[in-house]
Amino acid sequence: MQIPLDVLQDLLSRELAFNIWPFFRIAGAFMVAPVFGARLVPMRVRMALTVAATVVIAPLLPAGQPFELSLSTAIVVAQEVVVGIAMGFCLQMIFDALIVAGQTIAMGMGLGLATMIDPQRGISVPVVSQFFVILGLLIFLSLGGHLATVRLLADSFSLLPLGSTPSRDGLWQLVSWGSQMFAGAVRIALPAATALLIANIAFGVMSRAAPTLNLFAVGLPAGLLIGFLLLLLNIGHLSALITELLQATLNGITGMLRA
């Protein structure tokens, strides 16, 4: 018994619509989200994770509109990709805050020119920033941030259904979310940066009081020692801040999709 061609075409179109629409939003998020979107992760692995997440999430969603090759379909596809990228971008802001905080501390320690390649992005960052990123990544994984990302993607389809456009308030929340990166960076770097500033002022006063003192021979090693001690003491504070930033980011993304 042969299945008519039009019936087979309708069946394939329905099955394709059932799985292809969630795929674009998930793929957009996995392109830039922490861990999933790292340069270190091969493209094939990233694609396999996207397909696996789609297979798990798609049965939980209502059937979408038929997938047709048209201009309206291309607009909806681009819209879903942009929504996924926006969600991953907000999560990536946590690690951008760590990089900015590390750069601030590195300049006070005298390690501003000591850089290395960040495997997350493939760019050069100060070694202190790289230390913060590695530590933040371990904390992110230990807190289940990768699982929270997948759960957030699954919940996003109920908060913002397929084919829907984010509201103006939601877009404004996304634009203003960049300020959270600088606020988080200040909170992370403020204790160490303040202590290093006081130490540098003290060394400046010493150099004025004793002009024969070789400031570079004494100040630079002392600044490095103080900086490393502050980094050691700041680990517990960093863990609490990353936890708070992750929770605030998840709540912010939920509010952006719901607005």
C-alpha positions as CSV (number, residue, x, y, z in Angstrom):
1,M,0.0,0.0,0.0
2,Q,1.5,3.3,-1.1
3,I,1.0,6.5,0.7
4,P,-0.2,9.4,-1.5
5,L,2.4,12.0,-2.1
6,D,0.4,14.9,-0.8
7,V,-0.4,13.0,2.5
8,L,3.3,12.2,2.9
9,Q,4.2,15.8,2.2
10,D,1.8,17.0,4.9
11,L,3.1,14.4,7.3
12,L,6.7,15.5,6.8
13,S,5.7,19.2,7.0
14,R,4.0,18.5,10.3
15,E,6.9,16.6,11.8
16,L,9.4,19.1,10.5
17,A,7.4,22.0,12.1
18,F,7.2,20.0,15.3
19,N,11.0,19.9,15.7
20,I,12.5,22.6,13.5
21,W,11.0,25.7,15.2
22,P,12.5,25.0,18.7
23,F,15.8,24.2,17.0
24,F,16.5,27.7,15.9
25,R,16.0,29.3,19.3
26,I,18.1,26.6,21.0
27,A,20.9,26.9,18.4
28,G,21.0,30.7,18.8
29,A,21.4,30.3,22.6
30,F,24.1,27.6,22.3
31,M,26.1,29.9,19.9
32,V,26.9,32.4,22.7
33,A,25.9,30.8,26.0
34,P,28.7,30.0,28.5
35,V,30.2,26.5,28.2
36,F,28.1,25.6,25.2
37,G,29.3,28.5,23.0
38,A,33.0,28.3,23.9
39,R,35.6,28.3,21.1
40,L,37.0,25.2,22.8
41,V,33.8,23.2,22.0
42,P,33.9,21.9,18.4
43,M,31.1,22.9,16.0
44,R,30.0,19.3,15.6
45,V,29.7,18.8,19.4
46,R,27.7,22.1,19.6
47,M,25.4,20.9,16.9
48,A,24.9,17.5,18.5
49,L,24.0,19.2,21.8
50,T,21.5,21.5,20.0
51,V,19.8,18.5,18.3
52,A,19.7,16.6,21.6
53,A,18.2,19.5,23.5
54,T,15.6,20.0,20.7
55,V,14.7,16.3,20.8
56,V,14.1,16.6,24.5
57,I,12.3,19.9,24.5
58,A,10.2,19.6,21.3
59,P,7.7,17.0,22.6
60,L,6.8,19.3,25.5
61,L,5.7,22.1,23.2
62,P,2.4,22.5,21.2
63,A,2.6,21.8,17.5
64,G,3.8,24.8,15.5
65,Q,2.7,26.2,12.2
66,P,3.8,24.3,9.1
67,F,7.3,25.0,7.9
68,E,7.3,26.5,4.5
69,L,10.0,28.1,2.4
70,S,8.7,31.7,2.4
71,L,9.6,35.2,3.5
72,S,7.4,35.0,6.6
73,T,9.1,31.8,7.6
74,A,12.5,33.4,7.2
75,I,11.4,36.3,9.4
76,V,10.2,33.9,12.1
77,V,13.5,31.9,11.9
78,A,15.6,35.0,12.3
79,Q,13.4,36.2,15.2
80,E,13.8,32.9,17.0
81,V,17.6,32.9,16.5
82,V,17.8,36.5,17.8
83,V,15.8,35.5,20.9
84,G,18.2,32.6,21.6
85,I,21.2,34.8,21.1
86,A,19.8,37.4,23.5
87,M,19.3,34.7,26.2
88,G,22.8,33.4,25.7
89,F,24.2,37.0,25.7
90,C,22.7,37.8,29.1
91,L,24.3,34.6,30.6
92,Q,27.6,35.5,28.9
93,M,27.6,38.8,30.7
94,I,28.5,37.0,34.0
95,F,31.9,36.1,32.5
96,D,32.4,39.5,30.9
97,A,32.0,41.0,34.4
98,L,34.8,38.6,35.6
99,I,37.0,39.7,32.7
100,V,36.5,43.4,33.5
101,A,37.1,42.9,37.2
102,G,40.3,40.9,36.5
103,Q,41.6,43.7,34.2
104,T,41.0,46.3,36.9
105,I,42.8,44.2,39.5
106,A,45.7,43.3,37.1
107,M,46.4,47.0,36.4
108,G,46.8,47.6,40.1
109,M,49.0,44.6,40.6
110,G,51.3,45.5,37.7
111,L,50.2,42.5,35.6
112,G,48.2,44.5,33.0
113,L,50.6,43.4,30.2
114,A,50.7,39.7,31.3
115,T,48.1,38.2,29.0
116,M,47.1,34.8,27.7
117,I,44.5,33.3,25.3
118,D,41.0,32.8,26.7
119,P,39.7,29.5,25.4
120,Q,36.1,30.6,25.9
121,R,36.4,33.4,23.3
122,G,39.8,33.0,21.6
123,I,41.0,36.5,22.6
124,S,43.9,37.8,24.8
125,V,42.9,38.7,28.4
126,P,45.1,39.4,31.5
127,V,46.1,36.4,33.5
128,V,44.0,37.6,36.4
129,S,41.0,37.7,34.2
130,Q,41.7,34.3,33.0
131,F,42.0,33.0,36.6
132,F,38.6,34.6,37.3
133,V,37.0,33.1,34.2
134,I,38.3,29.6,35.0
135,L,37.2,29.9,38.6
136,G,33.8,31.3,37.5
137,L,33.4,28.5,35.0
138,L,34.0,25.9,37.7
139,I,31.5,27.6,40.0
140,F,29.0,27.9,37.2
141,L,29.2,24.2,36.5
142,S,29.1,23.3,40.2
143,L,26.0,25.3,40.7
144,G,24.3,23.5,37.7
145,G,24.4,26.6,35.5
146,H,24.5,24.5,32.3
147,L,21.4,22.6,33.5
148,A,19.7,25.9,34.4
149,T,20.4,27.1,30.9
150,V,18.7,24.1,29.3
151,R,15.7,24.5,31.8
152,L,15.5,28.2,30.9
153,L,15.4,27.4,27.2
154,A,12.5,24.9,27.9
155,D,10.6,27.5,30.0
156,S,11.2,30.2,27.4
157,F,8.7,28.6,25.0
158,S,5.9,29.0,27.5
159,L,7.0,32.6,28.5
160,L,7.5,33.6,24.8
161,P,5.7,31.2,22.4
162,L,7.1,30.4,19.1
163,G,6.6,33.2,16.5
164,S,5.9,35.8,19.2
165,T,7.9,39.1,19.4
166,P,9.4,40.4,22.6
167,S,7.6,43.5,23.9
168,R,9.2,46.9,24.1
169,D,9.7,46.6,27.8
170,G,11.5,43.3,27.3
171,L,13.8,44.7,24.6
172,W,14.6,47.7,26.9
173,Q,15.5,45.2,29.7
174,L,17.9,43.5,27.3
175,V,19.5,46.7,26.4
176,S,19.9,47.9,30.0
177,W,21.2,44.6,31.1
178,G,24.7,45.7,29.9
179,S,24.9,47.9,33.0
180,Q,24.8,44.7,35.1
181,M,28.1,43.7,33.7
182,F,29.8,46.8,35.0
183,A,28.0,46.7,38.3
184,G,29.0,43.1,38.8
185,A,32.6,43.9,37.8
186,V,32.8,46.7,40.3
187,R,31.4,44.5,43.1
188,I,34.0,41.8,42.3
189,A,37.0,44.1,41.9
190,L,36.2,46.7,44.6
191,P,37.8,45.1,47.7
192,A,41.1,44.2,45.9
193,A,41.2,47.4,43.9
194,T,40.7,49.5,47.0
195,A,43.5,47.7,48.9
196,L,45.9,48.0,46.0
197,L,45.1,51.7,45.6
198,I,45.9,52.2,49.3
199,A,49.1,50.2,49.0
200,N,50.2,52.3,45.9
201,I,49.4,55.5,47.8
202,A,51.6,54.3,50.7
203,F,54.4,53.5,48.4
204,G,54.1,57.0,46.8
205,V,54.3,58.6,50.3
206,M,57.4,56.4,51.1
207,S,59.1,57.5,47.9
208,R,58.6,61.2,48.7
209,A,59.8,60.7,52.3
210,A,62.9,58.7,51.2
211,P,63.9,59.7,47.7
212,T,66.8,57.3,47.7
213,L,64.4,54.3,48.0
214,N,64.2,52.3,44.8
215,L,60.4,52.2,44.4
216,F,60.5,49.7,41.5
217,A,62.6,47.2,43.5
218,V,60.3,47.4,46.5
219,G,56.9,48.5,45.3
220,L,56.4,46.1,42.4
221,P,57.1,42.8,44.3
222,A,55.1,44.1,47.3
223,G,52.2,45.0,45.0
224,L,52.3,41.5,43.5
225,L,52.4,39.9,46.9
226,I,49.5,42.0,48.2
227,G,47.5,41.3,45.0
228,F,48.0,37.5,45.3
229,L,47.0,37.6,49.0
230,L,43.9,39.6,48.1
231,L,43.0,37.1,45.3
232,L,43.3,34.3,47.8
233,L,41.1,36.0,50.3
234,N,38.6,37.1,47.6
235,I,37.7,33.5,46.4
236,G,34.9,33.1,48.9
237,H,33.5,36.5,48.1
238,L,33.7,35.7,44.3
239,S,31.8,32.5,44.8
240,A,28.9,34.2,46.5
241,L,28.9,37.0,43.9
242,I,28.8,34.6,41.0
243,T,25.9,32.7,42.6
244,E,24.0,36.0,43.0
245,L,24.8,37.2,39.5
246,L,23.6,33.8,38.0
247,Q,20.3,34.0,39.9
248,A,19.8,37.7,38.9
249,T,20.6,36.8,35.3
250,L,18.1,33.9,35.2
251,N,15.4,36.2,36.8
252,G,16.3,39.0,34.4
253,I,15.9,36.7,31.3
254,T,12.6,35.4,32.6
255,G,11.4,39.0,33.1
256,M,12.6,40.0,29.6
257,L,10.6,37.1,28.0
258,R,7.6,37.7,30.2
259,A,7.4,41.5,29.8
